[in-house]
Structure formats: structure tokens, C-alpha cells
Amino acid sequence: MQTLVRILIPILLLTCMTQLQAQEGYEKKIKELREERELVVKQEKQALKNEISKIDDQLAAEEINLEEAQQLKEAAAEKHALNIENRQAIIDNEIALLERNKGDAAISKDSVPEKKERTIVMEYPDLDEDCEFWGWGCDYWDWEGYRYDKRTYSDLVIAFGFSNADIEGQSLQDTPYKVAGSRFFEIGWNWRTRVFQNSNWLRFHYGFMFQFNGLKPKGNEIFVLENGTAVLEEFPFPLRKSKFRMDNLVAPLHFEVGPSRKRMSGKNVRYSLKRQFRFGIGGYGGIKLGSRQKLKYTVDGERRKEKLKGGLDTSDFVYGLSTYMGAGGVLAYFKYDLNPIFRNADVKQRFIAFGLRLDI
């Protein structure tokens, strides 16, 4: 009997140890599969994020339009959601098989693939843990950690069009200046700064501009100074051209509103005003650089040219109101000088102009 006990005890101990090892083995496998199940979500979320980034790059390069980009993003979200569902279903079935058989030897080693043999490897950085999968409560553009666009951009600004004078007591139709012949031109550099950190609907527009404002009298007249007042007077010879021009250096400041297109590229957020409506209102102030008259006339069959600089008591300081509206970089432009053109004139005249403004 003692001999039999000595033989049975080691056998029982060996059996118990084998069962314990089998129990630990299949529990360890279940733990690994559950970890792999969580990894599936991270992999698919990262795959979606990178796919959306490529779509945004295509949109930024104008290879696709906004509607096509949205359709591609929705399709990508649906695909990766299904990927998560299918891959997790496979793992859930393996876990259920192990739990039901409790590590029975009837389950061969090959019937439970090793984790490294069945894991789809994706070399992506980790996702933000706080964000749910796109389409399940968190839009992709709401993830934290994005780097927003720089606040300030600069543009070369050119404006041109027709000018005239607003004369006290007269309508624009009665002014003595040619509508088509009186023109203005501006060129300068402007900066555009968005007011809010993470929104681009309100912006400051400011900088410096060189202004060239011109007036062409309708008749055979030029400006002369009489008793300290600039007036139009008949010229003694037939004029082929009579033009007055005033040059200024001003600093404009506008408040600009309007939508902008948000573009995502990786972790970067960009705002684009291309083909977006813009409206700006504000004013300008500065100094006069000079004034002149350019005359072309004929005396006894001989053609002559003259440039008469200054001498008309024009305002040294200029200031006024201006506004613009349009889409992208092509805008309708209007401005109105609040200062009189000639300081001591009995009847005040002020430059008024309208035309196009180009932000290049």
C-alpha cells in the first residue's frame, strides 16, 4: 500500500501541475487577445487620421473640391469602422473558443494563432487617447494638439479706377471734371491679422499705400491761384491735355469680416480666403507728397508740354473713409477724402473714387 501511495502522489502532483499550466496558458492567451482587441481600435483610428490628412492635402492642392473631399472622408470613416468591427469579431470568436474549452488539449497549438502572426502591423504614432473614433462622437478636426495658422499674412495691394471731386452745393453730374478721364491709382503693402486665435471671421487690414489722385477738367481750363484760392481758369491756348494730380502716402486701417475655408494638413490648421466673400470698412490717414499739373497745348503750330508743381495751396494732411467688398483677392473699392483738396477755397472740394482693389 505504501508503495502504491508513493507512486500515486507524484502522478497526482504532476497532473495538477499540468492542469495549472494549461489553465495559466489559456488565460494568458485570452489576456493577449483582449490587449490585441484594444490595439485594433488604435490602429484603425490612426489609419483613418492619415487617410484624412491625405484627402486634406488633395483639397489644398485643388485636386478635388470640398464636396468630393467630404465624400471621401465619409467613405474612409465607414471603411475603418467596419475594419474595427470585423477584426474585433475575429478576436472575440477566438476568446470565446478558449473560454468554452478552458484550454482543453483538444485545441491544438496551431488552432490559436500567435499574436504576432495575425496582427496587422501599422507603423503609425499613437493617437490622442481622449478622442473617440470619427463618426462615434468626435469629429476629426476636434482632436486636441493642432497647430493653428499664423495670425498675420501680408499682401501687395493695388487699386485703380475713376476719381472725381465732391463739390459743396453740386451733384457729381455737375462737376467740371471728366468722369472717364479722371483716374486714381494706389499701390502699397498691407498686413492681415486675424483677431481671434482659433477663428478667422474677423480680421484687421493695415499697412501703407501710395495714392495718386487725378482730375481732368472738362473744358479748356487749368487750375490757378487767385487771392489765395485755387480756381479753374480758361487757358489762352488750345489744350490737348490738362490734368491735376495729387500724390499722398497714407496708412489705411480696415476691419474685415467674411468666411474662410479651413484646411487641415496633418496637425496643421490653415485658413484660406480664396474665392471667399470679404467685406472691409475703415479709413486712412497720411501726408501729401506733392501736387502737379500736366499741360499739353499748341502755340503757333508748335506742341508744348509743361509740368507745374505745387502752388495751389493743397492740403498737407489727408484722411478719409474707405470700404471694399468682393471675393478672394478681387474687390470693389470706394474711398472718400474728408480733407478738402484745396485748403482755403471758398467752395470745398473733396476727392471721391471708386474702382477695383487687388490683393496679390
C-alpha positions, 0 to 999 in steps of 0.5 A, spaced: 500 500 500 505 504 501 508 503 495 502 504 491 501 511 495 508 513 493 507 512 486 500 515 486 502 522 489 507 524 484 502 522 478 497 526 482 502 532 483 504 532 476 497 532 473 495 538 477 501 541 475 499 540 468 492 542 469 495 549 472 499 550 466 494 549 461 489 553 465 495 559 466 496 558 458 489 559 456 488 565 460 494 568 458 492 567 451 485 570 452 489 576 456 493 577 449 487 577 445 483 582 449 490 587 449 490 585 441 482 587 441 484 594 444 490 595 439 485 594 433 481 600 435 488 604 435 490 602 429 484 603 425 483 610 428 490 612 426 489 609 419 483 613 418 487 620 421 492 619 415 487 617 410 484 624 412 490 628 412 491 625 405 484 627 402 486 634 406 492 635 402 488 633 395 483 639 397 489 644 398 492 642 392 485 643 388 485 636 386 478 635 388 473 640 391 470 640 398 464 636 396 468 630 393 473 631 399 467 630 404 465 624 400 471 621 401 472 622 408 465 619 409 467 613 405 474 612 409 470 613 416 465 607 414 471 603 411 475 603 418 469 602 422 467 596 419 475 594 419 474 595 427 468 591 427 470 585 423 477 584 426 474 585 433 469 579 431 475 575 429 478 576 436 472 575 440 470 568 436 477 566 438 476 568 446 470 565 446 473 558 443 478 558 449 473 560 454 468 554 452 474 549 452 478 552 458 484 550 454 482 543 453 488 539 449 483 538 444 485 545 441 491 544 438 497 549 438 496 551 431 488 552 432 490 559 436 494 563 432 500 567 435 499 574 436 504 576 432 502 572 426 495 575 425 496 582 427 496 587 422 502 591 423 501 599 422 507 603 423 503 609 425 504 614 432 499 613 437 493 617 437 490 622 442 487 617 447 481 622 449 478 622 442 473 617 440 473 614 433 470 619 427 463 618 426 462 615 434 462 622 437 468 626 435 469 629 429 476 629 426 478 636 426 476 636 434 482 632 436 486 636 441 494 638 439 493 642 432 497 647 430 493 653 428 495 658 422 499 664 423 495 670 425 498 675 420 499 674 412 501 680 408 499 682 401 501 687 395 495 691 394 493 695 388 487 699 386 485 703 380 479 706 377 475 713 376 476 719 381 472 725 381 471 731 386 465 732 391 463 739 390 459 743 396 452 745 393 453 740 386 451 733 384 457 729 381 453 730 374 455 737 375 462 737 376 467 740 371 471 734 371 471 728 366 468 722 369 472 717 364 478 721 364 479 722 371 483 716 374 486 714 381 491 709 382 494 706 389 499 701 390 502 699 397 503 693 402 498 691 407 498 686 413 492 681 415 491 679 422 486 675 424 483 677 431 481 671 434 486 665 435 482 659 433 477 663 428 478 667 422 471 671 421 474 677 423 480 680 421 484 687 421 487 690 414 493 695 415 499 697 412 501 703 407 499 705 400 501 710 395 495 714 392 495 718 386 489 722 385 487 725 378 482 730 375 481 732 368 477 738 367 472 738 362 473 744 358 479 748 356 481 750 363 487 749 368 487 750 375 490 757 378 491 761 384 487 767 385 487 771 392 489 765 395 484 760 392 485 755 387 480 756 381 479 753 374 481 758 369 480 758 361 487 757 358 489 762 352 491 756 348 488 750 345 489 744 350 490 737 348 491 735 355 490 738 362 490 734 368 491 735 376 494 730 380 495 729 387 500 724 390 499 722 398 502 716 402 497 714 407 496 708 412 489 705 411 486 701 417 480 696 415 476 691 419 474 685 415 469 680 416 467 674 411 468 666 411 474 662 410 475 655 408 479 651 413 484 646 411 487 641 415 494 638 413 496 633 418 496 637 425 496 643 421 490 648 421 490 653 415 485 658 413 484 660 406 480 666 403 480 664 396 474 665 392 471 667 399 466 673 400 470 679 404 467 685 406 472 691 409 470 698 412 475 703 415 479 709 413 486 712 412 490 717 414 497 720 411 501 726 408 501 729 401 507 728 397 506 733 392 501 736 387 502 737 379 499 739 373 500 736 366 499 741 360 499 739 353 497 745 348 499 748 341 502 755 340 503 757 333 503 750 330 508 748 335 506 742 341 508 744 348 508 740 354 509 743 361 509 740 368 507 745 374 508 743 381 505 745 387 502 752 388 495 751 389 495 751 396 493 743 397 492 740 403 498 737 407 494 732 411 489 727 408 484 722 411 478 719 409 473 713 409 474 707 405 470 700 404 471 694 399 467 688 398 468 682 393 471 675 393 478 672 394 483 677 392 478 681 387 474 687 390 470 693 389 473 699 392 470 706 394 474 711 398 472 718 400 477 724 402 474 728 408 480 733 407 478 738 402 483 738 396 484 745 396 485 748 403 482 755 403 477 755 397 471 758 398 467 752 395 470 745 398 472 740 394 473 733 396 476 727 392 471 721 391 473 714 387 471 708 386 474 702 382 477 695 383 482 693 389 487 687 388 490 683 393 496 679 390 
